[in-house]
């Protein structure tokens, strides 16, 4: 069995959001994109809310405080979609009305 050993922790350098995609630039030069449908809070956010993000720590994650959304780079790189339950998301979406 092979074990993955990272030379350095992945870190975010920049974030670009479109109506359909979240793309992050990493400090090592890679760019990673995922559809916004993977993160429903971002998908349902306004352009202004999507633009209001900050890097966490030394770039280990991204936070959208207006949306209560936090994405860690390692999680994004490992591939799973948002783990928020439908019930939690529905409650959040209703609170926005």
C-alpha positions in Angstrom: 0.0 0.0 0.0 1.3 3.5 -0.9 1.0 6.4 1.4 0.7 9.9 0.1 3.2 12.3 1.8 2.8 15.9 1.1 5.9 18.1 0.8 3.8 21.1 2.1 0.2 21.6 3.2 -1.9 22.9 0.3 -2.8 26.5 0.7 -5.1 28.9 -1.1 -3.7 31.9 -2.9 -6.9 33.1 -4.6 -10.5 32.4 -5.2 -12.7 32.9 -8.3 -16.4 32.3 -8.3 -18.7 32.4 -11.3 -22.4 31.6 -11.5 -21.5 27.9 -11.9 -17.9 27.3 -10.6 -15.7 27.7 -7.6 -12.0 27.8 -8.7 -9.2 28.1 -6.2 -5.6 28.9 -7.0 -3.1 27.2 -4.8 0.3 28.6 -3.8 2.0 25.8 -5.6 0.5 26.9 -8.9 -2.3 24.4 -9.2 -5.9 25.5 -9.9 -8.8 23.4 -8.7 -12.4 23.9 -9.8 -15.7 22.4 -8.6 -19.2 23.1 -9.6 -21.1 25.4 -7.3 -23.8 22.7 -7.1 -21.4 20.9 -4.8 -21.8 23.8 -2.3 -25.5 24.8 -2.3 -25.0 27.8 0.0 -22.6 29.3 -2.6 -24.9 28.4 -5.4 -27.9 30.2 -3.8 -25.8 33.2 -2.7 -25.8 36.6 -4.3 -22.7 37.9 -6.2 -22.0 40.2 -3.3 -22.2 37.3 -0.8 -19.9 35.2 -2.9 -17.4 38.0 -3.2 -17.2 38.4 0.6 -14.7 35.6 1.5 -11.6 35.5 3.6 -8.7 33.1 3.8 -8.4 31.1 7.0 -5.0 30.8 8.7 -2.2 30.6 6.2 -4.7 29.7 3.5 -5.8 26.3 4.8 -9.4 27.2 4.0 -11.9 29.8 2.8 -14.7 31.3 4.8 -17.9 33.1 3.6 -19.1 34.5 7.0 -22.3 35.9 5.4 -23.2 32.4 4.3 -21.8 30.4 7.3 -19.8 28.4 4.7 -16.3 27.1 5.3 -14.3 25.0 2.9 -10.9 23.5 3.8 -8.5 23.0 0.9 -7.7 19.4 1.9 -11.4 18.6 1.9 -11.8 20.2 -1.5 -8.8 18.3 -2.9 -10.1 15.0 -1.5 -13.3 15.3 -3.6 -16.4 15.2 -1.4 -19.2 17.6 -1.9 -20.7 19.6 0.9 -21.6 17.3 3.8 -24.5 19.6 5.0 -27.7 17.7 5.4 -30.7 18.6 3.3 -32.7 19.5 6.5 -29.9 21.9 7.6 -29.7 23.5 4.1 -33.5 23.8 3.9 -33.6 25.6 7.3 -30.8 28.0 6.1 -32.5 28.6 2.8 -35.8 29.4 4.6 -34.1 31.8 6.9 -32.9 33.8 3.9 -36.5 34.6 2.9 
